Amino acid sequence: MADLSGIDPDRVRALEEAENARFVAERPRSMTLQAQAHRSMPRGVPMAWMDDLYDHPPVWVDRGTGPTFTDVDGWTYLDMYVADMSAFCGHAPEPVVEAVARRIGLGNQFLLPTEDAIVVAEHLAARYGLPKWQFTLSATQANTEVIRLARELTGRSIVLLFDAKYHGEGDATLVIEQDGAVVPESRGLSPGIADQARIVPFNDTAALEAALAPGDVALVLAEPAMTNAGFLLPERGFHDVLRRASRDAGTLLAIDETHTLVCAYGGLGRDWGLEPDFLTLGKAVAAGVPLAMYGMRDEIASLIAPPEEARTVSGAFVDEVATGGTLFGNALSMAAGRAALLDVLTEAAFERTAALGAQLAAGLRTAIASAGLRWSVAQYGGHASYFFAATPPADGAGSRAADDPGLRALVRVFMANRGVWESGWWLGPTVSVAHEPAHVDRYLEVFREFVAEVT
Ligand SMILES: Cc1ncc(COP(=O)(O)O)c(C=O)c1O
């Protein structure tokens, strides 16, 4: 019998078993490396997500060029996952390769600034509309500092988040709502973090206003469109309410464009005229070379200025908000960021990826309709997501209700076995700066083959 997605779950299970077996059998070198890696690394990978992301084992990678990468068994994949958005510049983009090679030869780490930092910060200010910037090595770290600054500025501790969010692995955001209560999202976290967070559904302006009403929220941390449970677009007027209600409540607003920076040249914030107090960027911003940053208004930046009368405890300044790390702002990341922002992530590149994204979404919709399936597609710029439900959900609960983990696992292993690297988790396919129309056509061809196989 077919379930909500319209697909027979027994067929999905049988196909997944067969496709997983094929995947393993055809990749002996990857399987050998993983077995060896188990001896020195938990789960046989350097970072557990690499094993978490897929139902099948990860492949071990040899190299990547443009829109493709090749594993150690010699299989080449058309990359539609683009490393969870971080490879949106394509693999080994020439300007970044040259800048990184040049910089490493000149020395990469001094714990002192290089001129590239000024170029990058000035470019970010012009492009994203906030005047001051600080740099970290991951978006997690950027969001952690943003939360700290907001708490200091407002004298409040609560952070308001949207259900089904992901903003990195900082403790403050690793919470979920369960049976009406906020609880830690995973093990190893202090139960106390749950008292510092409030969670509301995306697009629910009444719940948002009610959560802000007590006047105890330091910061709303939000993606402009949510990307970690499918692609949830804001309803008309949602961002207006978010900005007005947060201002009225004396709450700061951080917009996290770590993922959505791939959707438009100045991010969705610029396209939609958002006015955040903080803006977080990361992942693709330096073509996947570790670099992230947050922009802020001038008044906020003054908190990072040297304290007038510094108080020290055991040699550490205690009047400042704690920010920074030894490798943050390093010369290599800055050189990569400069090349990526100025020479790869150009306005022309975003015009092309938006056209490819439209091609992708149209092709998905046609394939779905031709197969008589009641699935739907959300897309903006080069990013799209398909849902196993007739209309794209508006919030996390809708997305979870429409989800079919078995079917999702099947589509990605089916595609991998045919040379297409589909996204992990719920992200949905993304075209990179290096993709061409023929790559989108190839993806759609395999998608159609998949749909024909399961219907
Ligand atoms: C919206 C958003 N913010 C922040 C992060 C954290 O990024 P990183 O893993 O680079 O710290 C992620 C990661 O997926 C994300 O999706």
The ligand as a Tripos MOL2 file, in Angstrom:
@<TRIPOS>MOLECULE
LIG
   16    16     1     0     0
SMALL
NO_CHARGES

@<TRIPOS>ATOM
      1 C1         22.0080   28.0830    8.9030 C.3       1 LIG1
      2 C2         23.2650   27.5150    9.4810 C.ar      1 LIG1
      3 N1         23.9800   28.2570   10.3420 N.ar      1 LIG1
      4 C3         25.1230   27.8000   10.8660 C.ar      1 LIG1
      5 C4         25.6000   26.5510   10.5590 C.ar      1 LIG1
      6 C5         26.8720   26.0610   11.1660 C.3       1 LIG1
      7 O1         27.8900   26.0500   10.2500 O.3       1 LIG1
      8 P1         29.2780   25.3410   10.6030 P.3       1 LIG1
      9 O2         28.9950   23.8820   10.6360 O.co2     1 LIG1
     10 O3         30.1670   25.7350    9.4880 O.co2     1 LIG1
     11 O4         29.7080   25.8670   11.9220 O.co2     1 LIG1
     12 C6         24.8900   25.7490    9.6580 C.ar      1 LIG1
     13 C7         25.3820   24.4090    9.2810 C.2       1 LIG1
     14 O5         24.7460   23.6430    8.5970 O.2       1 LIG1
     15 C8         23.6890   26.2380    9.1180 C.ar      1 LIG1
     16 O6         22.9430   25.4990    8.2720 O.3       1 LIG1
@<TRIPOS>BOND
     1     1     2 1
     2     2     3 ar
     3     2    15 ar
     4     3     4 ar
     5     4     5 ar
     6     5     6 1
     7     5    12 ar
     8     6     7 1
     9     7     8 1
    10     8     9 2
    11     8    10 1
    12     8    11 1
    13    12    13 1
    14    12    15 ar
    15    13    14 2
    16    15    16 1
@<TRIPOS>SUBSTRUCTURE
     1 LIG1         1 GROUP 0 **** ****
